[in-house]
């Protein structure tokens, strides 16, 4: 019985330690409208690369966007946005920026 408990504890510890290895990489596009000069992407890229769990950062200066591939078990989009904001370049996820505008029409009059 003692060996069984020890085996279960060992397997549990291994699962916890390797859980992030099983996490699928996630991709997000950040809009960074404040990138106005050719030096800006360097700062944005360095800020994102410091975030634990970030695998790849692709800055597209012309589009004012950043594609980030990250481990969602170690970080999230809010942390990525905070990293760019703290570096002086506020950003938002591409989905947040897309706003559907519905025009309201008053009641029909006859």
Secondary structure, DSSP 8 states (H G I E B T S, - for coil): -HHHHHHHHHHHHHHHHHHHHHS-EEEEEEE-TT--STTHHHHHHHHHHTSTTEEEEEEETTTTEEEEEEETTT--HHHHHHHHHHTT---EEHHHH-------------
